[in-house]
């Protein structure tokens, strides 16, 4: 049975995210109508702009709704940072060495838990960011680190919530690249498998 994934945005936005979800077997609900999220099976929080001091009302509503109902959440880049803020964590505003003017950096990481099973112990990933998790939120556990110790993935200890700082939508299915891990398995696990420590 096809699963519905809510992705907040206007029609035509987030083409790589939507394509990866569809390739995984999901029906994408790409809309700004928050009521449509209520009958969705999962939530994807995409990358985007910076987070200042707190989350906006829309993000808070979406995360809270899916947390309270126990439905899966996948946060990517800014989405992972939003999850950390929601659970009481903090961000570093500007970290060196993780951003380039355009495109993606490809760098090795060290993985643990479910990511070690899905990817490899030392998976290379694509990323481009200057904010990063500083203090970890309540009940979150780190699953992946960059070489300099920056947190690249986290998971909730009890809920089906996973966040990655990198961009699996740009290294999966039709966008698989030879210099990074095939992240198709991450989307498949998000929809059909286990997302836990």
N, C-alpha and C positions, 0 to 999 in steps of 0.2 A: 504494500500500500504506500502510495506517495506521501511524503511528509511535507507539511507547509512550514516554511521558514520566513519569519518576519524580518524585513530589512527596511529601516526607516529612511525614506528618501522619495524623490520625485521620479516619475517614469523616465527611463533612460540613464539614470545615475548608476554608478557602481557596476559597470558592465563585466569586469573581471570577477567580482564577487558573485554576481548573479550567474555567470557562466559556470563557475566552479560548483556552485550549489546545484544547478540543473544537471551537470554532468554526474553529480553524486546521487541523483534521483530525487531531488527536492522540487517542490513547487514553490517558487519565490513570490512572496507577497511584498513587492516593492511599492510602498505607499507611505504617505504622511498621516493616513487615517489610523489613529491609535486603536480604535475599536476593532480594526481588522487583526490586531495582534492577539486579541483575546482567544481566538480559536486556532492559533498557530501552534505547531508542535515544538518550535525552537526559535531562538533569537540569534541573529548575527549582528554584532556591534562592529562596524567597519572602522578603518583608519580615517584620518581627517586632520583637522586643525588642532591647535594646542588646547589643553585644559588649564584654566587659570586656578582659581581657588576651590571651586566646587562644580558639581555637575548641574546641567540645566534641568528644568522640570520634566522635559520629555525623556531624557536618558534615565532620570531617577524613576519615573513611572514605569518605563519598560523593564529596567533591571528588577525593580521591586515586584512587578507583576509576574515575571518568569521565576524569580527566586521563590516567591510565596507559593506558586503552583508546582514547583519542582521540575519545571521544564528546562531543557538544556540551553545554555548560552555559550557562544563562541565569540570571544573578543579578539580583534586583530588590531595590532599597533595601538592607535588611540583607544580602541575598544578594550584592550587589555588594561590600559591605564585607567579607563573609566571604571572597570570592575574593581581595581585596586582602591580607587578613591571611594567607591560605594561601600566597600567593606572596611573603611576607616584608615586606609594607608595614605601615603604621601608620595609625591613625585619630585625628582630633581628637575629643575627647570632647564638646565643646559649642560649636557654631558659632551665631552670631546670625543672625536674619533668614530662617530656612528652616523654621520651624515655627509652626503656628497651633493653637489649642486643639482644634479638630475640623475634619474635612474636609480638603481639599487646597488648597495654594497653587497658583496657576497663574503661571508666570513664564517669560520668554523665555530661550533658551539659544543658544549658538553651537556648531555641530556640525562634525565633520570625518569623513573616511574613509567607511566604510559607512553611518554614521548620516546623513551629508549626502545620500547617495544615497537612503536609505530615507525620511527625513523632509524637512526643509528646512534651509537654512543657518542659519536663526534660528528653530528650532522652539520653540513654547511647550509646556511639560510640567507635569504635576501632581506635586507632591511635598509631603512633610511629614516632616522629619527634623532631628535636632540633632547626630548624629554624621556625620562625613564623612571621605573619604580625605585623609590628611595626606601621608605619604610613599608613593609609588607602589611596588607590588611588582615583583619581577624579571620582566622580559619583558612587562610590561603597558604599554599605550599609551593615552593619553587621547583620547577621541573627542568629548567634549562638556563644555562649561563653562557655569556660571551667570554672570550679569553681574558678580558679585563674585569670580569666579575659582574657586569651588568646583567640584570635579570631579563631573560629572553622568553620565558614562559612560566605560567603559574596555573594552579588548579585549586579548586575548593576542596576541602577535606571531606565534605559530606554531600555536596550538591553536584549535579552534572554541569559544572562550569569550568571552562578552560580558556585561558588567555595566552596569546602569543604576541611578542613584540615585533615579529617579522611578518612577511607577507606570503602566506601559503597560496593565496589566489593567483600570485604571479609566478608560481613554480609548481603548478599542478595541471593535469589533463593536457589540453592543447598548448599550455605554456610551460611544460616541463623543460628544464634547462640542464645541460650537462655538468654545470659547475655547482649545482645546489641539489638538496634532497628533493625527491619526488613527494610533494605534499598532498597528493590526491588522497592518501590514506588518512590524513587528518580530517578532511571533509567527510569521508566515509565513516570514520569513527564517530564524528560529531553527530551524524544522522542515525547511524545504525549500530554503533558499538558502545563500548564503555569509555567514559571520560572521567577518570578518577586517578588518584595518586598511584 
